[in-house]
Amino acid sequence: MLYTNLIHIETAAEHQQLISQHENTMICCGRMGPMCIPVYQIMEEIEKEYKHINFFDMEFDNPESHVIRNLSEVKGFTGIPFCIYYKNGKVVKATSSIQTKDDITKILYQLTNNN
């Protein structure tokens, strides 16, 4: 269980539905650990400012998170969380491990300002 104020994705079907329904989406797939918690906190902090982006989390150890763990974009990742950025249902960026607010907001800017 992830103890965040983000909307939790619990199934692969829900994941597919959400990324197909929303133009810009960020999903953080992790645990309640020291590398993940700061990323969740940043997402919670900026969620109100970035209303045109939908923020979700998914528990890394949930068998349903295979939809993120098995993406080709995360193949070489060795640290969590996995942050996946979607544009119109397609992966446009994937990052792993701890990230700063600046790291995340730069990606969000690119996500919403590139075709």
C-alpha positions as semicolon CSV with decimal commas, in nm:
position;residue;x (nm);y (nm);z (nm)
1;M;0,000;0,000;0,000
2;L;0,129;0,343;-0,090
3;Y;0,051;0,610;0,166
4;T;0,034;0,913;-0,060
5;N;-0,233;1,166;-0,147
6;L;-0,204;1,073;-0,514
7;I;-0,461;0,866;-0,699
8;H;-0,352;0,502;-0,680
9;I;-0,356;0,274;-0,985
10;E;-0,423;-0,082;-0,878
11;T;-0,471;-0,280;-1,199
12;A;-0,322;-0,303;-1,546
13;A;-0,667;-0,234;-1,692
14;E;-0,704;0,081;-1,482
15;H;-0,356;0,190;-1,594
16;Q;-0,453;0,151;-1,960
17;Q;-0,781;0,332;-1,911
18;L;-0,620;0,628;-1,733
19;I;-0,337;0,682;-1,981
20;S;-0,579;0,658;-2,273
21;Q;-0,826;0,905;-2,116
22;H;-0,574;1,175;-2,025
23;E;-0,351;1,365;-2,264
24;N;-0,065;1,424;-2,018
25;T;0,006;1,174;-1,742
26;M;0,283;1,108;-1,491
27;I;0,289;0,778;-1,304
28;C;0,534;0,707;-1,024
29;C;0,579;0,336;-0,961
30;G;0,760;0,266;-0,637
31;R;0,750;0,178;-0,270
32;M;0,737;0,378;0,051
33;G;1,116;0,401;0,060
34;P;1,375;0,679;0,084
35;M;1,418;0,717;-0,292
36;C;1,045;0,715;-0,367
37;I;0,889;0,928;-0,093
38;P;1,054;1,255;-0,207
39;V;0,919;1,201;-0,560
40;Y;0,566;1,139;-0,430
41;Q;0,595;1,454;-0,219
42;I;0,701;1,660;-0,520
43;M;0,412;1,523;-0,724
44;E;0,167;1,609;-0,445
45;E;0,317;1,957;-0,417
46;I;0,298;2,043;-0,789
47;E;-0,030;1,867;-0,869
48;K;-0,236;2,182;-0,807
49;E;-0,005;2,395;-1,023
50;Y;-0,001;2,148;-1,315
51;K;-0,375;2,098;-1,360
52;H;-0,325;1,994;-1,723
53;I;-0,127;1,687;-1,610
54;N;-0,271;1,387;-1,428
55;F;-0,056;1,245;-1,148
56;F;-0,087;0,885;-1,028
57;D;0,112;0,632;-0,832
58;M;0,134;0,255;-0,858
59;E;0,285;0,012;-0,613
60;F;0,602;-0,144;-0,758
61;D;0,543;-0,481;-0,588
62;N;0,186;-0,514;-0,713
63;P;0,183;-0,789;-0,979
64;E;-0,033;-0,557;-1,192
65;S;0,253;-0,306;-1,219
66;H;0,411;-0,533;-1,479
67;V;0,266;-0,280;-1,726
68;I;0,532;-0,039;-1,604
69;R;0,810;-0,278;-1,495
70;N;0,813;-0,446;-1,839
71;L;0,826;-0,133;-2,054
72;S;1,121;-0,127;-2,293
73;E;1,195;0,228;-2,169
74;V;1,281;0,096;-1,819
75;K;1,487;-0,205;-1,928
76;G;1,817;-0,081;-1,782
77;F;1,676;0,081;-1,468
78;T;1,825;-0,040;-1,142
79;G;1,664;0,198;-0,893
80;I;1,311;0,293;-0,803
81;P;1,084;0,473;-0,836
82;F;1,015;0,439;-1,207
83;C;0,851;0,760;-1,328
84;I;0,673;0,726;-1,658
85;Y;0,549;1,026;-1,853
86;Y;0,274;0,965;-2,109
87;K;0,143;1,185;-2,389
88;N;-0,181;1,062;-2,547
89;G;-0,127;0,714;-2,407
90;K;0,231;0,677;-2,532
91;V;0,550;0,681;-2,322
92;V;0,751;0,993;-2,398
93;K;0,995;0,981;-2,107
94;A;1,094;0,741;-1,831
95;T;1,323;0,809;-1,535
96;S;1,431;0,620;-1,229
97;S;1,564;0,680;-0,883
98;I;1,537;0,995;-0,676
99;Q;1,461;1,316;-0,863
100;T;1,440;1,680;-0,773
101;K;1,148;1,912;-0,829
102;D;1,351;2,083;-1,101
103;D;1,413;1,749;-1,277
104;I;1,043;1,667;-1,277
105;T;0,916;2,010;-1,378
106;K;1,159;2,027;-1,672
107;I;1,017;1,700;-1,804
108;L;0,660;1,819;-1,746
109;Y;0,738;2,137;-1,939
110;Q;0,873;1,932;-2,231
111;L;0,574;1,697;-2,211
112;T;0,324;1,976;-2,252
113;N;0,517;2,202;-2,488
114;N;0,641;1,958;-2,751
115;N;0,437;1,802;-3,025
